[in-house]
Amino acid sequence: MQERIDRIVKILDEKKAENIEVVDMRGNDYLASFVVVATTLTARHGVSLLDELKTTLKPLGEVFLGSEESDEWVAVDMGDIFVHLMSENYRAKYNIEEFLKSLKKASF
């Protein structure tokens, strides 16, 4: 699992995503074991990052169950890993990392 997470983070970092954070949700009542959150530079940047993830990871056996795209946010469902690629404004507005961390605290 860690190798998969590391690959995702490396791709995002190499393609200039910012403030990449991984939240471990194992042991909590959440849909995925890990959530990767990153800030995009522009609206098109998020779609470009998604394309790069698919191009690089599908040949390695990664499965992409679905994705949702908007101008401000790309959400990727890889089964046990979710990836959220958000504009700086959306990331500040929704503060998904804090939400996830609060779910972890509530589970204990």
C-alpha positions in Angstrom: 0.0 0.0 0.0 2.7 2.5 0.9 4.4 1.9 -2.5 1.1 2.8 -4.2 0.8 6.0 -2.1 4.4 6.9 -2.8 3.9 6.6 -6.5 0.8 8.8 -6.4 2.6 11.5 -4.4 5.7 11.3 -6.6 3.6 11.8 -9.8 1.7 14.7 -8.2 4.9 16.3 -7.0 6.7 15.9 -10.3 3.8 17.6 -12.1 3.8 20.6 -9.7 0.9 19.8 -7.4 1.3 21.7 -4.2 0.8 21.0 -0.5 0.4 17.2 -1.0 -1.0 15.5 2.1 -1.8 11.9 2.8 -4.4 11.1 5.4 -4.5 7.5 6.7 -8.1 6.5 7.3 -7.5 2.9 8.1 -9.4 1.7 11.2 -12.1 4.3 10.7 -15.6 4.1 9.3 -14.6 5.7 5.9 -14.9 4.6 2.3 -11.2 4.6 1.6 -8.1 3.5 3.6 -6.1 6.6 2.4 -6.9 10.0 1.1 -4.4 12.0 -0.9 -5.1 15.8 -1.1 -3.2 18.2 -3.3 -3.6 21.8 -4.5 -3.7 22.5 -8.2 -2.2 25.5 -9.9 -5.1 26.1 -12.4 -8.4 24.5 -13.3 -6.8 22.7 -16.2 -4.0 21.5 -14.0 -6.3 19.2 -12.0 -7.5 17.4 -15.2 -3.9 17.2 -16.4 -2.9 15.6 -13.1 -5.7 13.1 -13.4 -4.6 12.2 -16.9 -1.0 11.7 -15.7 -2.1 9.5 -12.9 -4.1 7.3 -15.2 -1.4 7.1 -17.9 1.3 6.2 -15.4 -0.6 4.0 -13.0 -3.0 1.9 -15.1 -0.1 0.0 -16.8 1.1 -0.9 -13.2 -2.3 -2.5 -12.4 -4.0 0.4 -10.7 -7.8 0.5 -11.1 -9.7 3.8 -11.4 -13.2 3.2 -10.4 -14.4 6.7 -11.2 -13.6 10.3 -11.2 -15.5 13.6 -11.0 -14.1 16.8 -12.5 -15.0 20.5 -12.2 -13.1 23.7 -12.7 -12.1 23.7 -9.0 -11.9 20.1 -7.9 -11.1 16.6 -9.3 -12.0 13.6 -7.2 -10.6 10.2 -8.1 -11.8 6.9 -6.6 -9.2 4.2 -6.8 -11.0 1.9 -4.4 -9.0 2.0 -1.2 -7.4 5.3 -2.1 -9.2 8.6 -2.9 -7.4 11.5 -4.5 -8.7 15.0 -4.2 -7.1 17.6 -6.5 -8.4 21.1 -5.6 -7.8 24.7 -6.4 -6.3 26.8 -3.6 -9.6 28.5 -3.0 -11.6 25.2 -2.8 -9.0 23.6 -0.6 -9.2 26.5 1.8 -13.0 26.6 1.7 -13.6 22.8 2.3 -10.6 22.1 4.4 -11.0 18.4 3.7 -7.9 17.3 5.6 -9.3 18.7 8.9 -12.6 17.1 8.2 -10.9 13.7 7.7 -8.8 14.2 10.8 -11.9 15.0 12.8 -13.5 11.8 11.6 -10.4 9.9 12.8 -10.6 11.5 16.3 -14.4 10.8 16.5 -13.7 7.1 15.8 -11.5 6.5 18.8 
